[in-house]
């Protein structure tokens, strides 16, 4: 089992552990992501990096480090959460296409606005044009995706498959429905219906029974 003080001496491990602690205080999930025992993570936090009770601005102050890679990783972890660390480590992260496009659209719009406050006017102009174009392209994609009923149906199928493992697709349901209708139709064709003899004959039959 690794010791907290040995982890603190490794620049790479320290960077990832502290980025996770900035993003969350869920030691078990951090343990699953980094493959380090949860109690070791908890001990590391208590001894070297206790940030659980800090507010957002206080956490941002901790990002004032010389190592730019460490700064960027911790900044992204703080803003995007543990999903970002999972993605960095090559783990599967599920993001809905719609949610992903919305996040990119929001980021592009604010990056375009942010560039307007840059001190370098020529550079800010280039950045503004770049991010404005990006936001417009993403907006078009969002519109196409939302209006595409097939894509929306696929999303619903995936969601249903998570809740009902045996669920296949709407096409399977349609095939089952057609099969049931065909069986019902065949059954009705083979069922013999007694010949209707008329009201007069019925009355005679009733009189005979009496």
Secondary structure, 3 states (H helix, E strand, C coil): CCCHHHHHHCHHHHHHHHHHHHHCCCHHHHHHHHCCCHHHHHHHHHHCCCCCCCCHHHHHHCCCCCCHHHHHHHHHHHHHCHHHHHHHCCCCCCCCHHHHHHHHHHHHHHHHHHHCCCCCHHHHHHHHHHHHHHHHHHHHHHHHHHHCHHHHHHHHHHHHHHHCCCCCCHHHHHHHHHHHHHHHHHHHHHCCCCCCCCHHHHHHHHHHHC
